Every structure is written in C-alpha cells, then in structure tokens.
Amino acid sequence: MSERDSSFGVAIGYLMFGIAGGLGLDLCAKWLLADYSLEQFVFLRSIIGLAIFFSIGRWYGGIRGLGTKRWIAHLLRTALACGAMFGFFFGLKHMPLVNALTLAFTAPLIVTALSVPLLGESVGWRRWLAVIVGFIGVLMVLRPGTGMFTPAAIAVLIAAVCYAGLAISARILAATETSYALSVYVVLGPLVASCFLVPGNYVPPTTGAWALFLLAGLCSVCAWIGIVGSYSRAPPSLLAPFEYTALIGAAAAGYFIWNEIPDRWVVGGGAVIIASGLYIVYREVGGASTNRYLRVFTASGAAAISRLAQRGKKVKGER
C-alpha cells in the first residue's frame, strides 16, 4: 500500500470512529430529549464533553495543544457548532431519528459545493449535477405542501450547513491548529449559549438519565475526535459520503427502539441523496481506484488502532 493510501486509510478509520460516536450521541439525545429540554441536554452534554476532553488532554499535548493565534477562526467555528448542535437536536426532538439523519446527510453535498469557493477544489459539471440531484432527494423527503416542511426539518437543514462549515474549516485550519484545539473550542460555544438558556428549563435528572448524559458526553468526544482527525487528513469531498453508513444504524435503532418506520418517500429520497454522494466519490477518485478503496477499508481500522496503541505506549513511557 502506498503512503497516500495509508494516510487515507487512517482518515477513514478516524471517520468511522467518529460516526460510531455520533450515532451513539444521537441515540442518547433522542431518548433524553423526550423528558428533558434541549437547553439542558446541550448544557450537560457540553460540560461532560469538556471534562472528558481535558482528562485526555495529555495525549494531545496538554494545555499547549490548545495554543492558537487564529481566534477569529475558532470563534466562527464555535458559532457554527452552536447552529449545528441546537439545530440538529431540535429537529431530532420533533422528528423520527432516520428522517432527521437523512436530512442531516445533505451535509456531504454541501461540503462538495462549498469546497469550490472555500478550498479552491475543482468540481466538474457531473459532480455539480450530482449535488443538484441530491437536493432533489431532499425535496422528496420533505414533500413541500404535505406538512413535512416543518420548523424541525428546517432546523436540521441549517444544522447540515453549519456542520459542512465545520468540516471545511477543520481542513483549512489543519495546517496550523491541533486536532485537540479544533475539537475542544467547538464545545465552548454551545456551552456558553446554553448557560443563558438553561435557567428555568432545568429538571434534576434521574440516575438512569445521568448515565445517558455521561454516555452522550463520551460519545460526543469520540465523534469530534473522529471527525476532526479524518477531515484534517484528507479532502472533505472525498471523505464526506462515507458518513452515510450512519443511516443504516439510525434506521435499525429507530425501528427497534422507537418503532419508527420510514415511509417510501423518506427511503426513496434517502437513496437519491446517498447515490448522489457516492457518485461524487466516484468522480473524485475515478473508477480505476475501486481496488484502492477496498484496500483502504480493510486497512483503515488496523491503521487507526495501531496509531492509538503507539500513542498509548508513549503516554505510558512518560509516566
């Protein structure tokens, strides 16, 4: 395997780790938001997430890993994080899980579109056509005029735009900022915002709810580490469509836990969105690279595990 394939494999490994964490966070959120306010969920999730981040900080250079001279860029990312978090979880609270994730997965299409003006990447007319077709899939899911185009759906779409901005900005800042800084600072914005909103909306959690809040915080840390680690190592337009694998887990969880069954329009629209994203990948790497993708999938997990093991040995040796 070439060095480029290996690097891409590590990026995919991080992405799969992040997707698993994100799906776990979504499941916890869906459960908790039935009994607790959005403001309280964001507040506790952010506090717990930050506590976990700081506890593992020595793996990423400690406080020095948070050093930066690009505060404006990080402030922009915290604003995007607020939009992504509040928007998505508001939608998740009022929509079936798979419906919310299907709309959220317009983000890879938005990433492809924004990578042209923001990253200077070249996107040909075929990929632009795929983006347009993908948004037709969004219209299939929403079915304007049938009551599906709700504030919750709009909030999720806004969250998708914000998430795409986070993915692209991680790529832009990767040359000067650590993955630790890119992950930690985006949690501060939602925490500060929720501090002003949570008074009057706080209900003491039960023991079981505390366990889910803790799990949600842990999953959020895994998600940010995975997403930032992947997008800082490979082009967003190449990685983003792999996130569609989370839809499979969301559909299964929605069915078995909440008895949610997506209708044919959601399934059809989701298929169109996914097909568009996969076509973008095909155009990005070319049909001759199929074997490379297969090699990457088999090697990515091992590469990520190996890197984490080496990091663990380094930390152990420093003790």
VEXBA-287199 format. One record per residue (C-alpha): x, y, z; residue number from 1. Coordinates in steps of 0.05 Angstrom, whole numbers, plus 5000, padded with zeros to 4 digits. Example, Ala and Ser with C-alpha at 12.3 -4.5 7.8 and 13.67 -1.06 7.14 Angstrom:
2
+------+------+------+------+
:   xx :   yy :   zz : paro :
+------+------+------+------+
: 5246 : 4910 : 5156 :    1 :
: 5273 : 4979 : 5143 :    2 :
+------+------+------+------+
This chain:
319
+------+------+------+------+
:   xx :   yy :   zz : paro :
+------+------+------+------+
: 5000 : 5000 : 5000 :    1 :
: 5026 : 5069 : 4982 :    2 :
: 5037 : 5124 : 5033 :    3 :
: 4977 : 5162 : 5004 :    4 :
: 4932 : 5100 : 5012 :    5 :
: 4956 : 5091 : 5083 :    6 :
: 4942 : 5163 : 5101 :    7 :
: 4873 : 5158 : 5070 :    8 :
: 4862 : 5093 : 5108 :    9 :
: 4878 : 5127 : 5174 :   10 :
: 4830 : 5184 : 5155 :   11 :
: 4774 : 5133 : 5141 :   12 :
: 4789 : 5098 : 5207 :   13 :
: 4781 : 5163 : 5245 :   14 :
: 4718 : 5178 : 5207 :   15 :
: 4686 : 5111 : 5224 :   16 :
: 4705 : 5121 : 5297 :   17 :
: 4672 : 5189 : 5295 :   18 :
: 4610 : 5163 : 5261 :   19 :
: 4601 : 5110 : 5314 :   20 :
: 4608 : 5163 : 5368 :   21 :
: 4559 : 5209 : 5332 :   22 :
: 4507 : 5155 : 5325 :   23 :
: 4514 : 5138 : 5399 :   24 :
: 4504 : 5211 : 5416 :   25 :
: 4442 : 5215 : 5372 :   26 :
: 4411 : 5155 : 5406 :   27 :
: 4424 : 5183 : 5475 :   28 :
: 4397 : 5251 : 5454 :   29 :
: 4333 : 5221 : 5424 :   30 :
: 4319 : 5185 : 5489 :   31 :
: 4336 : 5243 : 5535 :   32 :
: 4300 : 5297 : 5496 :   33 :
: 4235 : 5262 : 5508 :   34 :
: 4239 : 5283 : 5582 :   35 :
: 4290 : 5340 : 5585 :   36 :
: 4295 : 5407 : 5550 :   37 :
: 4342 : 5419 : 5491 :   38 :
: 4378 : 5473 : 5531 :   39 :
: 4391 : 5425 : 5589 :   40 :
: 4415 : 5370 : 5542 :   41 :
: 4465 : 5416 : 5507 :   42 :
: 4488 : 5445 : 5573 :   43 :
: 4502 : 5378 : 5608 :   44 :
: 4529 : 5345 : 5545 :   45 :
: 4578 : 5403 : 5535 :   46 :
: 4602 : 5403 : 5607 :   47 :
: 4613 : 5328 : 5608 :   48 :
: 4646 : 5330 : 5540 :   49 :
: 4695 : 5385 : 5562 :   50 :
: 4711 : 5347 : 5625 :   51 :
: 4729 : 5285 : 5584 :   52 :
: 4769 : 5327 : 5534 :   53 :
: 4811 : 5357 : 5590 :   54 :
: 4821 : 5289 : 5622 :   55 :
: 4852 : 5262 : 5558 :   56 :
: 4889 : 5326 : 5542 :   57 :
: 4957 : 5298 : 5558 :   58 :
: 4950 : 5253 : 5497 :   59 :
: 4946 : 5314 : 5454 :   60 :
: 5000 : 5358 : 5484 :   61 :
: 4961 : 5384 : 5544 :   62 :
: 4945 : 5457 : 5550 :   63 :
: 4998 : 5472 : 5498 :   64 :
: 4955 : 5435 : 5448 :   65 :
: 4902 : 5490 : 5456 :   66 :
: 4950 : 5546 : 5437 :   67 :
: 4928 : 5586 : 5376 :   68 :
: 4935 : 5653 : 5342 :   69 :
: 4873 : 5644 : 5299 :   70 :
: 4819 : 5663 : 5350 :   71 :
: 4773 : 5693 : 5298 :   72 :
: 4771 : 5627 : 5260 :   73 :
: 4756 : 5589 : 5324 :   74 :
: 4701 : 5638 : 5343 :   75 :
: 4670 : 5626 : 5276 :   76 :
: 4674 : 5551 : 5288 :   77 :
: 4640 : 5558 : 5356 :   78 :
: 4583 : 5596 : 5323 :   79 :
: 4577 : 5541 : 5271 :   80 :
: 4578 : 5489 : 5326 :   81 :
: 4520 : 5525 : 5361 :   82 :
: 4480 : 5523 : 5297 :   83 :
: 4497 : 5451 : 5283 :   84 :
: 4482 : 5427 : 5354 :   85 :
: 4419 : 5466 : 5371 :   86 :
: 4391 : 5458 : 5300 :   87 :
: 4401 : 5383 : 5295 :   88 :
: 4378 : 5365 : 5365 :   89 :
: 4317 : 5409 : 5359 :   90 :
: 4299 : 5371 : 5296 :   91 :
: 4315 : 5305 : 5328 :   92 :
: 4268 : 5321 : 5386 :   93 :
: 4210 : 5332 : 5338 :   94 :
: 4225 : 5282 : 5282 :   95 :
: 4237 : 5208 : 5274 :   96 :
: 4311 : 5191 : 5280 :   97 :
: 4321 : 5166 : 5209 :   98 :
: 4284 : 5226 : 5179 :   99 :
: 4328 : 5275 : 5217 :  100 :
: 4392 : 5239 : 5198 :  101 :
: 4370 : 5234 : 5125 :  102 :
: 4363 : 5309 : 5121 :  103 :
: 4427 : 5319 : 5161 :  104 :
: 4464 : 5279 : 5109 :  105 :
: 4456 : 5333 : 5059 :  106 :
: 4520 : 5359 : 5092 :  107 :
: 4566 : 5319 : 5046 :  108 :
: 4532 : 5351 : 4986 :  109 :
: 4541 : 5419 : 5018 :  110 :
: 4614 : 5404 : 5033 :  111 :
: 4625 : 5388 : 4959 :  112 :
: 4591 : 5453 : 4938 :  113 :
: 4629 : 5496 : 4988 :  114 :
: 4696 : 5464 : 4975 :  115 :
: 4700 : 5503 : 4910 :  116 :
: 4698 : 5574 : 4937 :  117 :
: 4728 : 5559 : 5005 :  118 :
: 4782 : 5508 : 4988 :  119 :
: 4794 : 5522 : 4915 :  120 :
: 4779 : 5449 : 4897 :  121 :
: 4757 : 5433 : 4826 :  122 :
: 4687 : 5405 : 4819 :  123 :
: 4665 : 5387 : 4749 :  124 :
: 4595 : 5393 : 4719 :  125 :
: 4580 : 5319 : 4733 :  126 :
: 4591 : 5329 : 4808 :  127 :
: 4551 : 5393 : 4807 :  128 :
: 4495 : 5353 : 4775 :  129 :
: 4501 : 5301 : 4830 :  130 :
: 4494 : 5356 : 4882 :  131 :
: 4431 : 5382 : 4848 :  132 :
: 4402 : 5311 : 4844 :  133 :
: 4418 : 5302 : 4917 :  134 :
: 4377 : 5363 : 4936 :  135 :
: 4320 : 5335 : 4894 :  136 :
: 4325 : 5277 : 4942 :  137 :
: 4317 : 5326 : 4999 :  138 :
: 4253 : 5352 : 4967 :  139 :
: 4228 : 5280 : 4962 :  140 :
: 4238 : 5272 : 5037 :  141 :
: 4207 : 5339 : 5054 :  142 :
: 4150 : 5337 : 5004 :  143 :
: 4134 : 5412 : 5008 :  144 :
: 4059 : 5422 : 5018 :  145 :
: 4048 : 5357 : 5055 :  146 :
: 4065 : 5382 : 5125 :  147 :
: 4135 : 5352 : 5125 :  148 :
: 4169 : 5420 : 5113 :  149 :
: 4166 : 5437 : 5187 :  150 :
: 4209 : 5482 : 5232 :  151 :
: 4244 : 5418 : 5256 :  152 :
: 4263 : 5399 : 5184 :  153 :
: 4287 : 5470 : 5170 :  154 :
: 4329 : 5468 : 5234 :  155 :
: 4362 : 5403 : 5212 :  156 :
: 4379 : 5432 : 5144 :  157 :
: 4410 : 5494 : 5177 :  158 :
: 4449 : 5446 : 5222 :  159 :
: 4474 : 5410 : 5160 :  160 :
: 4501 : 5475 : 5131 :  161 :
: 4536 : 5491 : 5197 :  162 :
: 4565 : 5421 : 5200 :  163 :
: 4592 : 5427 : 5129 :  164 :
: 4625 : 5492 : 5151 :  165 :
: 4657 : 5457 : 5210 :  166 :
: 4684 : 5402 : 5165 :  167 :
: 4713 : 5450 : 5114 :  168 :
: 4743 : 5496 : 5168 :  169 :
: 4777 : 5436 : 5200 :  170 :
: 4811 : 5423 : 5134 :  171 :
: 4832 : 5497 : 5127 :  172 :
: 4859 : 5502 : 5198 :  173 :
: 4893 : 5434 : 5200 :  174 :
: 4960 : 5463 : 5177 :  175 :
: 4967 : 5508 : 5239 :  176 :
: 4918 : 5481 : 5292 :  177 :
: 4920 : 5416 : 5331 :  178 :
: 4863 : 5366 : 5328 :  179 :
: 4855 : 5377 : 5402 :  180 :
: 4843 : 5452 : 5394 :  181 :
: 4796 : 5441 : 5336 :  182 :
: 4755 : 5392 : 5378 :  183 :
: 4755 : 5430 : 5445 :  184 :
: 4738 : 5500 : 5423 :  185 :
: 4675 : 5479 : 5385 :  186 :
: 4646 : 5453 : 5451 :  187 :
: 4654 : 5520 : 5486 :  188 :
: 4605 : 5558 : 5441 :  189 :
: 4545 : 5513 : 5455 :  190 :
: 4563 : 5511 : 5529 :  191 :
: 4564 : 5587 : 5535 :  192 :
: 4499 : 5593 : 5495 :  193 :
: 4463 : 5541 : 5537 :  194 :
: 4485 : 5575 : 5601 :  195 :
: 4439 : 5633 : 5583 :  196 :
: 4382 : 5588 : 5563 :  197 :
: 4382 : 5532 : 5615 :  198 :
: 4356 : 5573 : 5675 :  199 :
: 4283 : 5556 : 5683 :  200 :
: 4290 : 5496 : 5637 :  201 :
: 4328 : 5450 : 5684 :  202 :
: 4299 : 5386 : 5712 :  203 :
: 4341 : 5344 : 5761 :  204 :
: 4360 : 5281 : 5722 :  205 :
: 4346 : 5211 : 5748 :  206 :
: 4402 : 5162 : 5759 :  207 :
: 4388 : 5129 : 5692 :  208 :
: 4386 : 5197 : 5657 :  209 :
: 4453 : 5216 : 5688 :  210 :
: 4482 : 5152 : 5658 :  211 :
: 4455 : 5172 : 5589 :  212 :
: 4481 : 5243 : 5597 :  213 :
: 4550 : 5215 : 5613 :  214 :
: 4547 : 5168 : 5554 :  215 :
: 4525 : 5225 : 5509 :  216 :
: 4585 : 5266 : 5531 :  217 :
: 4633 : 5209 : 5519 :  218 :
: 4603 : 5195 : 5450 :  219 :
: 4608 : 5269 : 5432 :  220 :
: 4682 : 5269 : 5448 :  221 :
: 4691 : 5206 : 5405 :  222 :
: 4652 : 5239 : 5349 :  223 :
: 4693 : 5303 : 5349 :  224 :
: 4760 : 5267 : 5353 :  225 :
: 4740 : 5222 : 5296 :  226 :
: 4711 : 5276 : 5251 :  227 :
: 4767 : 5326 : 5262 :  228 :
: 4820 : 5272 : 5257 :  229 :
: 4793 : 5249 : 5190 :  230 :
: 4778 : 5316 : 5157 :  231 :
: 4846 : 5344 : 5176 :  232 :
: 4879 : 5286 : 5139 :  233 :
: 4840 : 5281 : 5074 :  234 :
: 4798 : 5325 : 5028 :  235 :
: 4726 : 5335 : 5053 :  236 :
: 4695 : 5320 : 4985 :  237 :
: 4729 : 5251 : 4988 :  238 :
: 4710 : 5233 : 5059 :  239 :
: 4641 : 5262 : 5069 :  240 :
: 4600 : 5210 : 5032 :  241 :
: 4627 : 5154 : 5077 :  242 :
: 4585 : 5184 : 5133 :  243 :
: 4523 : 5155 : 5100 :  244 :
: 4539 : 5089 : 5136 :  245 :
: 4507 : 5120 : 5198 :  246 :
: 4439 : 5118 : 5164 :  247 :
: 4438 : 5043 : 5169 :  248 :
: 4448 : 5044 : 5244 :  249 :
: 4397 : 5100 : 5252 :  250 :
: 4344 : 5063 : 5213 :  251 :
: 4355 : 5000 : 5253 :  252 :
: 4355 : 5037 : 5320 :  253 :
: 4293 : 5077 : 5302 :  254 :
: 4256 : 5014 : 5284 :  255 :
: 4276 : 4970 : 5343 :  256 :
: 4276 : 5024 : 5398 :  257 :
: 4221 : 5073 : 5377 :  258 :
: 4183 : 5031 : 5326 :  259 :
: 4196 : 5084 : 5273 :  260 :
: 4184 : 5061 : 5203 :  261 :
: 4206 : 5109 : 5147 :  262 :
: 4156 : 5116 : 5091 :  263 :
: 4173 : 5104 : 5018 :  264 :
: 4187 : 5178 : 5006 :  265 :
: 4239 : 5181 : 5061 :  266 :
: 4271 : 5117 : 5036 :  267 :
: 4269 : 5139 : 4964 :  268 :
: 4295 : 5209 : 4979 :  269 :
: 4350 : 5180 : 5024 :  270 :
: 4371 : 5133 : 4968 :  271 :
: 4376 : 5191 : 4919 :  272 :
: 4418 : 5231 : 4969 :  273 :
: 4464 : 5173 : 4982 :  274 :
: 4471 : 5156 : 4908 :  275 :
: 4490 : 5228 : 4893 :  276 :
: 4543 : 5228 : 4947 :  277 :
: 4573 : 5162 : 4924 :  278 :
: 4575 : 5188 : 4852 :  279 :
: 4614 : 5248 : 4877 :  280 :
: 4665 : 5199 : 4907 :  281 :
: 4667 : 5161 : 4841 :  282 :
: 4682 : 5225 : 4803 :  283 :
: 4733 : 5247 : 4855 :  284 :
: 4776 : 5185 : 4854 :  285 :
: 4758 : 5154 : 4787 :  286 :
: 4731 : 5085 : 4771 :  287 :
: 4801 : 5056 : 4767 :  288 :
: 4810 : 5068 : 4841 :  289 :
: 4759 : 5017 : 4864 :  290 :
: 4813 : 4969 : 4888 :  291 :
: 4845 : 5026 : 4927 :  292 :
: 4780 : 5037 : 4964 :  293 :
: 4775 : 4964 : 4981 :  294 :
: 4846 : 4964 : 5008 :  295 :
: 4831 : 5027 : 5048 :  296 :
: 4770 : 4997 : 5082 :  297 :
: 4808 : 4935 : 5103 :  298 :
: 4869 : 4973 : 5127 :  299 :
: 4836 : 5034 : 5159 :  300 :
: 4815 : 5001 : 5224 :  301 :
: 4883 : 4970 : 5235 :  302 :
: 4919 : 5035 : 5219 :  303 :
: 4877 : 5075 : 5269 :  304 :
: 4884 : 5022 : 5323 :  305 :
: 4959 : 5020 : 5312 :  306 :
: 4966 : 5095 : 5318 :  307 :
: 4925 : 5096 : 5383 :  308 :
: 4966 : 5039 : 5411 :  309 :
: 5031 : 5076 : 5396 :  310 :
: 5004 : 5139 : 5429 :  311 :
: 4984 : 5098 : 5490 :  312 :
: 5055 : 5069 : 5495 :  313 :
: 5084 : 5139 : 5490 :  314 :
: 5039 : 5165 : 5547 :  315 :
: 5056 : 5104 : 5589 :  316 :
: 5131 : 5115 : 5578 :  317 :
: 5124 : 5188 : 5601 :  318 :
: 5095 : 5168 : 5668 :  319 :
+------+------+------+------+
